[in-house]
Amino acid sequence: MTAHPAAIVVTSSTPLWYATRATGLVALVLLTISMALGLLSSVRYQRPGLPRFVTVGLHRNSALLAFAFTVLHIITTLADSYVPVRIQDAFIPFISAYRPLWLGLGAVSFDLMIALIGTSLLRARMSYRTWQAVHWAAYLCWPVAVVHGLGTGSDTRVRWVLLLTLACVSVIAALTGWRLAAGWPSRPVARLAGALAVVAALIAGGAWLAAGPLKPGWASRAGTPPALLKPAAGRALGPAAAARLTSPITQGRPPAPAGSGDPARHPHAAASGPAIAPRQGRAR
């Protein structure tokens, strides 16, 4: 039996794609660790054998590592010229031709991260009130980074990536709830409002995730340029070759546009039709 020519495409990948995926996920995990340690420090949490200055130091160092991996994430994205992302897109939100909203949120998160690192390094030269205001505002970089990753990332529907992201969200949600319960004892209204805001954000985020990035056709709705959505013609493969496409090595590799010479090179381009055989890892 001959396979439909659009049913299976040969997949391949590049080191830059893997580097972009890896650095983005590592940056998110490190940023989550920094956020968690910051929440613990805010209630002066300490345990025997773990002095508070150790927690504060780990908080600062994990933030610096998250920033370093974010810079690498940007560099690999710019180096992979398949997607039209410019250097200014990394700093100025919502001006990119590629998924402007979701890529723009990445720029917002990066700018806030710069503010977070800057206030940490310059704390001795700033008043405590100014440092605290900027520092807490900069913590918005974490939820913005999560939404950026879910909206822009090509791996959102890959099970382990989704579980990793949900684990990060669960940790921060739990610690935020604990922070609200442990802090502001004389401000019950503020504590209740904060708790309701966290619950509302989780519900809204879950609804958006289910109706957006987890649905087929997300690439088009997210603002991917039409030229990147054209599926490669592909070639029919026999059963043995088709089986190889569903192996752990070949899963998660999306197609490139027609004429690129590499029908499945990049995570960001995906056909909206049935031209993709591997089950997971597609850009939507």
N, C-alpha and C positions, 0 to 999 in steps of 0.2 A: 504494500500500500504506500502510495506516495504522499508525503506530508504536504499540507498546504504551504505555499511559498511564504506566506506571512505569519505562519504559526510558530516557526522556530527561527531564531537568529543566532548566529555564532557569537559567542560572548568573549570578551577579553577585558583587560583592565590596564591601568598604569600605576606606577609607584606613587605618582602625585595624587591620584584619587585616594589610594589607601592612606597616604599621609594626611590628606585633608580630613578624611573620616576619623582617623585615629587621634589627631591633634585636637579636633573639635570635641570628641568624647572625653578625652583626658582633661581638657580644659574645663569641661562641665563638671566632672567629678571633683577636680581640685577646687573649683569655685564653690561647689557644694560643701566640701570639707571646710573651707575658709568661712563660709556663711554659718555653718553649724558651730564652729569654734567661736565665732563672733557672738552668736546667741548665747552660748555657754558663758563666755566672758562677761556678757552684759548683766548676768545675774550673779556674777562672782562665784561661779561654780568651781569647786576644787575637791580633789580626793586625796587621801593619804598617798604619798609617793608621786603625786601629780600636782605640783604647786601651780598657782594661777599664772605665774610668769611663763611657765612652760606652755600653757594653753594659749596665752597671748602670743608667744613666739611662734608656735605652730600656726596660729591663725594668720599671722603676718607672712610667714614663709610660704604657706599654701597659696595665699593670694598672689604672691610674687611668681610662684610657679604657674599658677593659672594664667597670669598675664603673659608669661613667656610662651606657654603653649598656644595661647590665643594669637600671639604675634606669628608663631610658626604656622598656625591655621590660616592666617591671612596670607602669608607668603606663599604657601603651597597653592592656595586658591588663585592668587594672581599669576603664579608660574604656569598653572594649567590653563592655557589660553582657550580651551574649548568653550568655556562660558565667558561672555563679555563682561568681566568684572574689572573695574579700574581701581587704582590706588585710592582715589578720592572717595570711592564707594565704601571703603572701610572706615572712613571718618565722618562723612557727611551722609546723614540718613535719607533714604527714600529718593535718591537720584539715580539709582541703578536701572539699567534697561532690563535686567534679569530679576524677576520676582522682587520688585522694588519695596513692597511693604515688609516682607519677611527678611530680605537681606538688609533692609534699612534698620530693622530691629537689632540685627547683629552689630551695625555701626553704633546704634544707641548704647548697646551693652558695652561695646569696646570703649566708647567715650566715658561712660560711667566708671568703667574699670580703671581708666587712666586717672579719673578724679579720686577713686578709692586708693590707688597706689600713691598718688601725689599727697593726699592728706595724711597717709600713714608715714611717709618719709619726712614730711614737713610738720609733723605734729608739735615738735618742740618750739616751732616758730609761730604757731597759731594759737589764738585763744581757744580755750576748751569749748566754748559755745559754738564758735565757727567750725572748729574741727568736727564736733559732734553732728552739727547740722549737715555738713557736706558728706561726712562719712556715712550717716544713716541714709541720706538720699542716694548715695552711690550704691547702696545695697540693692537698689532696684535693678542693678545689672544682672542679678541672678535670675529673677523671673523672666526678664526680657530675653536673656540668653536661652532659657528653656523654650520659650515660644519661638524664638529664632531657629533653634535647632529642629523643632518639630515641624515648623512651616517650610524651612528651606532644605533640611537634610533629606537625603535620598534613602536613609535607612529607617525611617520612622516606623514602617510596617514590618521591619525585621524584628522577630520576637525578642531576642536578647537585648537589642538596642532600646526597644520600647520598655522592657522590664527595667533596664538600667535607669532610664529617664524617670520612670514612675518611682523607682526606689529613691532617687535623689529628691523628687518632689515630696515623697512620704516623710523622709527624714526632716526636711526643712519645715513641713507642715506640723509635724509632731513637736519639734523644738520650738516653733513659733507659738503653738498652743501652750506649751509649758512655760515659755517666756511670759505670755499674757497672764497665766495663772499665778506665776511667782512674782511678777512685777506689778507696779501701780496698785498697791493694796488700798490706797485711799481714793482710787478713781475707778469705781466699779463700772460706770457707764462707758468709759474708754476701753476697759477690758472687754466688755460685752460687744461693743462696736467692732473692736479688733477681731474677736472670735468670729463674729458674723461675716466680716469681710473676708477672712480666710476661707470659711465654708463656702461663701458665694463664689470666690475665685476658683476654688476646686471644682465646684459644680459647673461653672461657666467654662472652665478649661476642659473638663471632661466632655462636655457637650460639643465644644468646638472641635476637639480632637476626633470624636466619633463621626461628626458630620463633615469634617474637612480633610486633614492629612491621611486619615485611615480609609478614606473612600477613594475608589479608582477615579482617575481623571483629575487628581489634585494638581498635577503639573500645569495643566492648562488654566485652571481656576486661580492658581497661585501667581500667575503672571509670567510664566516662562515664554520667551519669544517664540512665535510660531515656527521660525526656521529650525529651532531645536526640537520641535515636537514631531517633525516629519520622520516616520520610521524608516529604517533601512530596508531595502528590498529583501535582504536575507536570502538564504538558500536552503532548500529542503535538505534535511539530514536523515540518515537512517536511524533505526531504533537504538543502535549502540551509541551513536553520537548524541542522540537526543537524551539518552540516559546520563551521559557525562554532564550535560547542561544542568541537571538537577543535583549534582554532587555538591558537597559543602564548599569545594574549591570554586565552582563556577556560579553558585547562587549569588544573587545580589549584584549583578553587573548589568547596568542599563545600556540601551542602544544609543548609538550616535546617529545623527541625521544622515540622510542619503547623500552619498558622494564623499563622505569623510574618509572612506577607505578602512574604517574600523567600526563595524556595525554595532558595537556595544561597549564603547570605551569609557563613558563618563556617567557619574551618578545623577547628574542634574537633568539630562535629557531623557524623556520617556514618551513613548507613543501612547496615545489615548485609546487606541484600538487593541486588537488581539495579537499584536505582533511580537509579544514577549512570552517566551516559554518558561524561564526560571520562575519559581513560585514566590521568592522573597527578594527584598532589597531593591525594588524598582522605585525610581522617582515617579511620583504619581502623576 
